[in-house]
Amino acid sequence: RSAQSALPLARGANFTQSVASGQQATDAITLWTKLDGLQQTARLQVEISPDPEFANVIYRKDVAATSDAAFAVHHRAQTAALKPGEQYFYRFYTCEQNSPVGRFRTARPADSREPVRIGFFSCQAYEAGFFNAHAALAAEPNLDMLVMLGDYIYERAFYDAGGVRKDTTGVNKDSEVQTLPEYREKYALYHTDQRLLELRRQFPMIAIWDDHEVEDNYARDKPGEATDDRDLRFSARRANGYRAFFEAMPRIRSRSQPDRIYGKLRLGGNAELLLLDERQYRDDQPL
């Protein structure tokens, strides 16, 4: 038996943070979900179909929601059943319920001259307002993928007069996060926005970070200047921010280079997408 099949079945858990996909290849995709309500590492299943009713399931695997990843699931599905440039649907399920159905399109072959359509978004402060633009982006037809350009979360509130929505994350309920549980709480808050969840469900997404996934205006190993009360050394805070980022994103974290986000993606024969890390290796910015 596989290591996953030896685990207890997931029970009493909910897919409140929905599903997501990313890192698409011509024959592969990374599938993500997160189970809320679990108390221990457990087993669930994922399946892929070319139709949204799952009348023809072409891929099914046991996967694990582990306690050390706060019950986030990252599964790399690579199979000859997936064909280049085709649309597929996927879902996770436990003994008791199914997740929302997500969809993705595999990467087009290297010699493809078909147009490639990419949506992008960035700088989404929860308290600044509702993510109405996300709903419009989710309604776009035939997007191949999404690129999140950074500032997926904001580590603290930046609106002195108060924002449209209240952010009470952090141990002090003041929106400031520094520890790993606090960063996880922040992502969970952002994932209460149904517009954001719908966007992640509809299209594969690749995300890079900017500064607010850790701390405003940090540069390499130097902290920014927006935090008045530091509970941790900056190196520990940055490690917490990075770990929570990878837990929340539909991408497999590299074992050899666990903090690497830069790279490139070939998009058929027409384009190549370059992904940059403009925080981890930069010099300090002038004041």
Secondary structure, 3 states (H helix, E strand, C coil): CCCCCCCCECCCCECCCCEEEECCCCCEEEEEEECECCCCCEEEEEEEECCCCCCCCCEEEEEEECHHHCCEEEEEEECCCCCCCCEEEEEEECCCCECCCEEEECCCCCCCCCCCCEEEECCCCHHHCCCHHHHHHHCCCCCCEEEECCCCCCCCCCCCCCCCCCCCCCCCCCCCCCCHHHHHHHHHHHCCCHHHHHHHHHCCEEECCCCCCCCCCCECCECCCCCCCCCCCHHHHHHHHHHHHHHHCCCCCCCCCCCCCCEEEEECCCEEEEECCCCCCCCCCCC
